[in-house]
Amino acid sequence: MSNVPSLPSDMRAALQRAAMPDFDRWLRMVYATGGCARPVRLHGERITVDAGTGELLDVYRTADEPTGFLLTACGNRRASRCPSCSATYKDDTYHLILSGLRGGKGVPEDVGVHPRVFVTFTAPSFGAVHSHQDDRPCRPRRDHPLCEHGRRMGCGARHEADDPQVGQPLCVDCYDYRGAVLWNAHAGELWRRFAQALPATFARALGVSRAALRQCLRLSYAKVAEYQARGLVHFHAVIRLDGPAGPNDRPPEWTTVSALEQAIRKAAASVAVLVPAPSPGPAPTLKWGSQLDVQPVFVAQSLDGVTDERVAAYVAKYATKGAESAGTVDHPIRRVRDVAFLDVTEHVRRMIYTCFVLNGLPQYGDIPLKRWAHMLGYRGHFSTKSRHYSTTLGALRHARASYRADESWKARDLPDLPAEAITVQDWQYAGTGHRDGEHFWAEVVRQRISTVRGIERERRSKSA
């Protein structure tokens, strides 16, 4: 009898996968995807020809691969779904935001002198919750009043930022869950109305028409949505003043950060969304919360504001997070009876239930709240930007794909591509995800790549 302990089944499967003849080639594909957790398998071919001469330059077919397929990254932005692709999305977002603040990626460096601010838009209160406020208790009064349900409207405790109680209602029966879900569902519309109102507010402040304003000034922005611990969405946005031609054009000398801040505050206070009442009574009016934070964005850390790198890192961080950061799940919920078995807090469970309840009311027939119940009602994009803010994520992906294609071409010692070379591709979907024994190796690859990138970032920061 052997004294060697038996291995767990997943480790045995990983070792068996490593013993297969196609493992080396498969592992190189995994490295090419960055250690993607849910890669897409493709069947097909790619042919490169010289359009001028008709000469066949290169042929690639998955039928010639030991694996019989090609792996490509899933591209999911959510860290909870794919840490590898999420890291790439985060890096792309960082460079997109930073290029709109200091130039680069096709944006002139002069954009760094344009007036710009970093704005945080919050949701209003729908009920008292446990909060984290530095070293202060979440409700510092000793004489906490009782709500109508006999609960104290304060706990007097000092909560750390990661305390699971933070964001939870002091009384779930007092909390306005309908209002909270409806606000999440209309937060995107509230932002759209703000983006429309801001130029008009600026024009009124200057005493000119919007048409006249467009002849001398353009407002550009990039924003990201973040979930607070209480399950409500708030937005972080970079808003910048440009000349009429966009980032290539300086705004007029009379534009200032102070004027931009005043216009933002007036526009935010002026917009509202009127929605049907969920029950007999007045229709609720949804507005921004009173906590509107506006900070100038500077390059120098000594100035009274935030630095461009810090803003870019902050926005990129939340671009890869979803509603799961508020304690909910990262997948749709099909049936209301499944809500009772979710591993979530009571607060989140009630918000999800409320989505299903409101979804059944005829006045909300045009809002698919059931579809977005796992998002606590929010149905907007997590990151958006105006057309002229900076480069696009698509342009960054295209540049990266072109670079990798050139590197692959050179690695195979092929002659330089002629100017008239064209590539024709034909791919068919063959499956998603790793198979038995492959997840272990993909995670090893992801961690190795992440370590190398971390070392390289540290080296660049020290040499800067």
C-alpha positions as CSV (number, residue, x, y, z in Angstrom):
1,M,0.0,0.0,0.0
2,S,1.4,3.4,-1.0
3,N,1.8,6.1,1.7
4,V,1.5,8.9,-0.9
5,P,-1.7,10.9,0.0
6,S,-4.3,11.1,-2.7
7,L,-4.6,14.4,-4.6
8,P,-7.8,16.4,-4.8
9,S,-9.8,15.7,-7.9
10,D,-9.2,19.2,-9.4
11,M,-5.4,18.8,-9.0
12,R,-5.5,15.3,-10.6
13,A,-7.3,16.8,-13.5
14,A,-4.8,19.6,-13.8
15,L,-1.9,17.1,-13.9
16,Q,-3.7,14.9,-16.4
17,R,-4.2,18.0,-18.6
18,A,-0.5,18.8,-18.4
19,A,0.3,15.3,-19.6
20,M,-1.6,15.7,-22.8
21,P,0.4,16.1,-26.1
22,D,-1.3,19.5,-27.0
23,F,-0.7,21.0,-23.5
24,D,2.3,23.2,-24.5
25,R,0.4,24.8,-27.4
26,W,-2.7,25.2,-25.4
27,L,-0.7,26.9,-22.6
28,R,0.8,29.4,-25.1
29,M,-2.7,30.3,-26.2
30,V,-3.7,30.9,-22.5
31,Y,-0.7,33.2,-22.2
32,A,-1.9,35.0,-25.3
33,T,-5.3,35.6,-23.6
34,G,-3.6,36.9,-20.5
35,G,-4.9,34.0,-18.4
36,C,-8.6,34.7,-19.3
37,A,-10.9,32.8,-17.0
38,R,-13.6,32.3,-19.6
39,P,-11.9,32.2,-23.1
40,V,-13.8,31.7,-26.3
41,R,-12.9,28.7,-28.5
42,L,-12.9,29.4,-32.2
43,H,-12.8,27.3,-35.3
44,G,-11.8,28.8,-38.6
45,E,-9.0,30.3,-40.7
46,R,-7.1,33.5,-41.4
47,I,-5.6,34.3,-44.8
48,T,-3.2,37.2,-45.6
49,V,-2.6,38.2,-49.3
50,D,-0.9,40.9,-51.2
51,A,-3.7,42.8,-52.9
52,G,-1.4,44.3,-55.4
53,T,0.1,41.0,-56.7
54,G,-2.3,38.4,-55.4
55,E,0.5,36.6,-53.6
56,L,-0.5,34.4,-50.7
57,L,1.5,35.7,-47.7
58,D,0.2,33.6,-44.8
59,V,-2.4,31.0,-44.0
60,Y,-3.5,30.0,-40.5
61,R,-6.1,27.3,-39.8
62,T,-7.3,25.9,-36.5
63,A,-7.5,22.5,-38.2
64,D,-3.7,22.5,-38.1
65,E,-3.5,23.3,-34.4
66,P,-2.8,20.4,-31.9
67,T,-5.8,21.6,-29.9
68,G,-8.1,21.9,-33.0
69,F,-9.2,25.4,-31.9
70,L,-7.9,28.9,-31.1
71,L,-8.5,30.7,-27.8
72,T,-9.4,34.3,-27.6
73,A,-10.1,36.4,-24.4
74,C,-13.7,36.9,-23.3
75,G,-13.2,40.7,-22.8
76,N,-15.5,40.9,-19.8
77,R,-14.9,44.1,-17.8
78,R,-16.2,42.6,-14.5
79,A,-13.5,41.6,-12.0
80,S,-16.0,39.0,-10.5
81,R,-16.2,37.3,-13.9
82,C,-12.7,37.5,-15.3
83,P,-9.9,39.1,-13.4
84,S,-7.6,39.0,-16.4
85,C,-9.8,40.8,-18.9
86,S,-11.0,43.1,-16.1
87,A,-7.4,44.2,-15.5
88,T,-7.0,44.9,-19.2
89,Y,-10.2,46.9,-19.2
90,K,-9.1,48.8,-16.2
91,D,-5.7,49.7,-17.8
92,D,-7.5,50.9,-21.0
93,T,-9.9,53.0,-19.0
94,Y,-7.0,54.5,-17.0
95,H,-5.3,55.6,-20.2
96,L,-8.5,56.8,-21.8
97,I,-9.2,59.1,-18.8
98,L,-5.6,60.2,-18.4
99,S,-5.2,61.1,-22.1
100,G,-8.2,63.4,-21.7
101,L,-6.4,65.1,-18.8
102,R,-2.8,65.5,-19.9
103,G,-2.8,64.5,-23.5
104,G,-1.5,61.4,-25.4
105,K,-3.3,58.8,-27.5
106,G,-4.1,61.3,-30.1
107,V,-5.0,64.1,-27.7
108,P,-2.6,67.2,-27.6
109,E,-0.7,67.9,-24.5
110,D,-2.2,71.4,-24.4
111,V,-5.4,69.8,-23.0
112,G,-3.7,69.8,-19.6
113,V,-4.3,73.5,-19.3
114,H,-8.0,73.4,-20.0
115,P,-10.3,74.0,-17.0
116,R,-11.5,70.6,-15.7
117,V,-13.1,69.3,-12.5
118,F,-13.8,65.9,-10.9
119,V,-17.4,65.7,-9.8
120,T,-19.2,63.1,-7.6
121,F,-23.0,63.0,-8.0
122,T,-24.8,61.1,-5.2
123,A,-28.3,59.7,-4.6
124,P,-30.6,61.3,-2.1
125,S,-31.4,59.6,1.2
126,F,-34.2,57.0,1.3
127,G,-33.7,56.2,5.0
128,A,-31.1,56.3,7.7
129,V,-28.3,53.8,7.3
130,H,-25.2,52.8,9.3
131,S,-22.3,55.0,8.0
132,H,-18.5,55.2,8.0
133,Q,-17.4,58.8,8.7
134,D,-13.7,58.7,9.7
135,D,-13.6,58.5,13.5
136,R,-17.1,59.7,14.2
137,P,-20.0,57.4,15.2
138,C,-22.5,56.9,12.5
139,R,-25.1,58.7,14.7
140,P,-23.2,60.6,17.4
141,R,-26.2,61.7,19.4
142,R,-26.7,60.0,22.7
143,D,-30.4,60.5,22.7
144,H,-31.4,58.5,19.7
145,P,-35.0,58.9,18.8
146,L,-37.3,55.9,18.1
147,C,-38.9,55.4,14.7
148,E,-42.5,54.5,14.4
149,H,-41.5,50.9,14.5
150,G,-39.8,51.3,17.9
151,R,-36.2,51.1,16.6
152,R,-33.5,53.5,17.6
153,M,-32.4,55.7,14.7
154,G,-28.8,55.5,15.6
155,C,-26.3,53.0,17.0
156,G,-23.5,55.2,18.3
157,A,-20.8,52.8,17.0
158,R,-17.8,53.8,15.0
159,H,-17.8,51.7,11.9
160,E,-14.7,50.8,9.9
161,A,-15.0,51.2,6.1
162,D,-15.2,47.4,5.6
163,D,-17.8,46.9,8.4
164,P,-20.6,44.8,6.9
165,Q,-23.1,47.0,8.8
166,V,-22.1,50.1,6.7
167,G,-24.9,50.9,4.3
168,Q,-27.5,48.8,6.1
169,P,-30.7,50.6,7.1
170,L,-31.2,51.4,10.8
171,C,-34.8,50.3,10.2
172,V,-35.7,48.2,7.2
173,D,-39.4,49.0,7.7
174,C,-38.8,52.7,7.5
175,Y,-36.5,52.5,4.5
176,D,-38.1,53.7,1.2
177,Y,-37.2,50.7,-1.0
178,R,-39.5,51.7,-3.8
179,G,-37.9,55.1,-4.0
180,A,-34.4,53.6,-3.9
181,V,-35.1,51.1,-6.8
182,L,-36.9,53.8,-8.9
183,W,-34.0,56.1,-8.4
184,N,-31.5,53.5,-9.5
185,A,-33.7,52.7,-12.5
186,H,-33.8,56.4,-13.6
187,A,-30.2,57.4,-12.6
188,G,-29.1,57.1,-16.2
189,E,-31.9,59.4,-17.4
190,L,-31.1,61.9,-14.6
191,W,-27.5,62.0,-15.9
192,R,-28.7,62.5,-19.5
193,R,-30.8,65.5,-18.5
194,F,-27.9,66.9,-16.5
195,A,-25.6,66.6,-19.6
196,Q,-28.2,68.4,-21.6
197,A,-28.8,71.1,-19.0
198,L,-25.1,71.9,-18.4
199,P,-24.4,73.8,-21.7
200,A,-27.7,75.6,-21.3
201,T,-26.8,76.7,-17.8
202,F,-23.4,77.8,-18.9
203,A,-25.0,79.8,-21.7
204,R,-27.5,81.6,-19.4
205,A,-24.6,82.5,-17.0
206,L,-22.8,84.1,-19.9
207,G,-25.9,85.8,-21.3
208,V,-25.6,84.1,-24.7
209,S,-27.6,81.5,-26.7
210,R,-26.7,77.9,-26.8
211,A,-25.9,78.3,-30.5
212,A,-23.5,81.2,-29.7
213,L,-22.0,79.1,-26.9
214,R,-21.2,76.3,-29.4
215,Q,-19.2,78.7,-31.5
216,C,-16.7,79.4,-28.7
217,L,-17.0,76.6,-26.2
218,R,-17.5,72.8,-25.9
219,L,-18.0,70.7,-22.7
220,S,-16.5,67.2,-22.7
221,Y,-16.9,64.6,-20.0
222,A,-16.1,61.0,-19.0
223,K,-18.0,59.3,-16.2
224,V,-18.2,56.0,-14.3
225,A,-21.0,54.6,-12.1
226,E,-20.2,53.2,-8.6
227,Y,-22.5,51.4,-6.1
228,Q,-22.5,52.7,-2.6
229,A,-22.7,50.3,0.3
230,R,-26.4,51.2,0.6
231,G,-27.0,49.8,-2.9
232,L,-27.6,53.1,-4.6
233,V,-25.6,54.2,-7.7
234,H,-23.6,57.4,-7.8
235,F,-21.5,58.9,-10.6
236,H,-17.9,60.1,-10.8
237,A,-17.3,62.4,-13.7
238,V,-14.4,64.4,-15.3
239,I,-15.9,67.5,-16.9
240,R,-13.6,69.6,-19.1
241,L,-14.0,72.9,-21.0
242,D,-12.6,72.9,-24.6
243,G,-12.7,75.3,-27.5
244,P,-15.3,74.7,-30.2
245,A,-13.0,72.1,-32.0
246,G,-12.7,70.0,-28.9
247,P,-9.4,69.0,-27.1
248,N,-7.3,70.4,-30.0
249,D,-8.7,73.9,-29.3
250,R,-8.2,76.0,-26.2
251,P,-11.3,77.5,-24.5
252,P,-11.7,81.3,-24.3
253,E,-9.6,83.0,-21.7
254,W,-12.7,84.0,-19.6
255,T,-13.5,80.3,-18.9
256,T,-12.5,79.3,-15.4
257,V,-12.8,76.4,-13.0
258,S,-14.9,78.5,-10.8
259,A,-17.4,79.3,-13.6
260,L,-17.5,75.6,-14.5
261,E,-18.2,74.6,-10.9
262,Q,-21.0,77.1,-10.5
263,A,-22.6,75.9,-13.8
264,I,-22.4,72.3,-12.7
265,R,-24.1,73.0,-9.3
266,K,-26.9,75.0,-10.9
267,A,-27.5,72.4,-13.6
268,A,-27.5,69.5,-11.1
269,A,-30.0,71.3,-8.9
270,S,-32.3,72.1,-11.9
271,V,-32.8,68.6,-13.3
272,A,-35.4,66.1,-12.2
273,V,-37.2,63.0,-13.4
274,L,-41.0,62.7,-12.7
275,V,-42.1,59.0,-12.5
276,P,-45.5,57.4,-12.0
277,A,-46.4,56.7,-8.4
278,P,-46.2,53.0,-7.4
279,S,-49.4,53.5,-5.4
280,P,-52.2,56.1,-5.1
281,G,-50.6,59.4,-4.2
282,P,-48.3,62.0,-5.6
283,A,-45.9,61.0,-8.3
284,P,-42.3,60.9,-7.0
285,T,-39.7,63.4,-8.3
286,L,-36.2,62.0,-8.6
287,K,-33.3,64.4,-8.1
288,W,-29.6,64.3,-7.3
289,G,-28.6,64.1,-3.6
290,S,-27.5,67.1,-1.7
291,Q,-23.9,65.9,-1.5
292,L,-22.4,67.2,-4.7
293,D,-18.6,67.2,-4.6
294,V,-16.7,69.3,-7.2
295,Q,-12.9,69.4,-7.2
296,P,-10.4,70.9,-9.6
297,V,-8.1,68.5,-11.3
298,F,-4.4,69.5,-11.4
299,V,-1.1,67.9,-12.4
300,A,0.8,69.1,-9.3
301,Q,-0.1,67.4,-6.0
302,S,0.6,70.6,-4.0
303,L,-2.4,72.4,-5.4
304,D,-5.8,72.5,-3.9
305,G,-7.4,69.7,-5.9
306,V,-6.9,66.2,-7.0
307,T,-4.2,65.0,-9.4
308,D,-4.9,63.7,-12.9
309,E,-3.3,60.4,-12.2
310,R,-5.3,59.9,-9.1
311,V,-8.6,60.7,-10.9
312,A,-7.7,58.3,-13.8
313,A,-6.9,55.5,-11.3
314,Y,-10.1,56.1,-9.3
315,V,-12.3,56.1,-12.4
316,A,-10.6,53.0,-13.8
317,K,-11.0,51.2,-10.5
318,Y,-14.7,51.5,-10.5
319,A,-15.2,50.9,-14.2
320,T,-14.5,47.1,-13.5
321,K,-16.9,46.8,-10.6
322,G,-20.6,46.0,-10.8
323,A,-23.4,45.8,-8.4
324,E,-21.7,42.9,-6.5
325,S,-19.6,45.6,-4.7
326,A,-22.9,46.5,-2.9
327,G,-23.4,42.9,-1.8
328,T,-25.6,41.7,-4.6
329,V,-25.0,38.9,-7.2
330,D,-23.4,39.3,-10.6
331,H,-25.9,37.4,-12.6
332,P,-29.6,37.9,-13.6
333,I,-32.3,36.4,-11.3
334,R,-35.0,34.7,-13.4
335,R,-37.6,33.8,-10.7
336,V,-38.8,35.6,-7.7
337,R,-38.7,32.5,-5.6
338,D,-34.9,32.3,-6.1
339,V,-34.4,35.5,-4.2
340,A,-35.0,33.8,-0.8
341,F,-32.0,31.6,-1.4
342,L,-29.5,34.2,-2.5
343,D,-26.4,34.8,-0.3
344,V,-27.0,38.5,0.3
345,T,-27.9,40.8,3.1
346,E,-31.5,41.5,4.1
347,H,-31.2,45.0,2.7
348,V,-30.2,43.8,-0.8
349,R,-32.8,41.0,-0.7
350,R,-35.5,43.6,-0.1
351,M,-34.3,45.8,-3.0
352,I,-34.3,42.8,-5.3
353,Y,-37.8,41.8,-4.2
354,T,-38.9,45.4,-4.8
355,C,-37.7,45.2,-8.4
356,F,-39.9,42.2,-8.9
357,V,-42.9,43.8,-7.2
358,L,-42.6,47.1,-9.2
359,N,-42.0,45.1,-12.4
360,G,-45.6,43.7,-12.1
361,L,-47.2,47.2,-12.0
362,P,-48.6,48.5,-15.2
363,Q,-47.2,52.0,-14.7
364,Y,-43.6,50.6,-15.0
365,G,-44.2,48.3,-17.9
366,D,-41.6,50.1,-20.0
367,I,-38.9,49.5,-17.3
368,P,-37.6,45.9,-17.3
369,L,-37.0,46.0,-13.5
370,K,-37.1,42.2,-13.3
371,R,-34.3,42.0,-15.8
372,W,-32.2,44.4,-13.8
373,A,-33.1,43.1,-10.3
374,H,-29.6,41.8,-9.7
375,M,-28.4,45.3,-10.4
376,L,-30.9,46.7,-7.8
377,G,-32.7,48.4,-10.6
378,Y,-29.9,50.2,-12.3
379,R,-29.9,49.7,-16.1
380,G,-27.4,52.2,-17.4
381,H,-23.8,51.9,-18.6
382,F,-21.1,51.8,-16.1
383,S,-18.7,54.0,-18.1
384,T,-19.5,56.5,-20.8
385,K,-17.8,59.6,-22.3
386,S,-18.6,62.4,-24.7
387,R,-17.3,62.0,-28.2
388,H,-14.6,64.6,-28.0
389,Y,-13.2,63.8,-24.5
390,S,-10.3,61.6,-25.7
391,T,-9.6,58.4,-27.5
392,T,-11.9,55.4,-27.4
393,L,-11.7,51.9,-25.9
394,G,-12.1,50.5,-29.4
395,A,-9.1,52.5,-30.6
396,L,-7.0,51.2,-27.7
397,R,-8.1,47.6,-28.4
398,H,-7.4,48.0,-32.1
399,A,-3.9,49.4,-31.4
400,R,-3.1,46.5,-29.0
401,A,-4.4,43.9,-31.5
402,S,-2.3,45.4,-34.3
403,Y,0.8,45.4,-32.1
404,R,0.3,41.8,-31.1
405,A,-0.3,40.8,-34.8
406,D,2.9,42.5,-35.8
407,E,4.9,40.8,-33.0
408,S,3.5,37.4,-34.0
409,W,4.4,38.1,-37.7
410,K,8.0,39.0,-36.7
411,A,8.3,36.0,-34.4
412,R,7.6,33.7,-37.3
413,D,10.4,35.3,-39.4
414,L,8.0,36.3,-42.1
415,P,8.9,39.1,-44.6
416,D,7.6,42.5,-43.8
417,L,4.0,43.1,-44.8
418,P,3.5,45.1,-48.0
419,A,1.4,48.2,-47.8
420,E,-1.4,46.6,-49.8
421,A,-1.6,43.5,-47.7
422,I,-5.2,42.5,-46.6
423,T,-6.3,39.8,-44.2
424,V,-9.5,37.8,-44.6
425,Q,-10.8,35.8,-41.6
426,D,-13.6,33.3,-41.1
427,W,-14.3,32.2,-37.5
428,Q,-17.0,30.1,-35.9
429,Y,-17.9,29.8,-32.2
430,A,-16.9,26.5,-30.7
431,G,-17.5,27.0,-27.0
432,T,-16.7,29.1,-23.9
433,G,-14.7,28.5,-20.8
434,H,-12.0,26.1,-19.7
435,R,-12.5,22.4,-19.6
436,D,-11.7,19.9,-16.9
437,G,-8.2,20.5,-15.5
438,E,-7.5,23.7,-17.3
439,H,-8.7,26.3,-14.7
440,F,-5.7,25.7,-12.5
441,W,-3.2,26.4,-15.2
442,A,-5.1,29.5,-16.5
443,E,-5.0,31.0,-12.9
444,V,-1.3,30.3,-12.7
445,V,-0.7,32.1,-16.0
446,R,-2.9,35.1,-14.8
447,Q,-1.0,35.4,-11.6
448,R,2.4,35.3,-13.4
449,I,1.3,38.0,-15.8
450,S,-0.1,40.1,-13.0
451,T,3.1,39.8,-11.1
452,V,5.2,40.9,-14.1
453,R,3.0,43.8,-14.8
454,G,3.1,44.9,-11.2
455,I,6.9,44.8,-11.2
456,E,7.0,46.8,-14.4
457,R,4.6,49.5,-13.0
458,E,6.8,49.8,-9.9
459,R,9.9,50.1,-12.0
460,R,8.3,52.9,-14.1
461,S,7.1,54.8,-11.1
462,K,10.5,54.8,-9.5
463,S,12.2,56.0,-12.8
464,A,9.6,58.7,-13.4
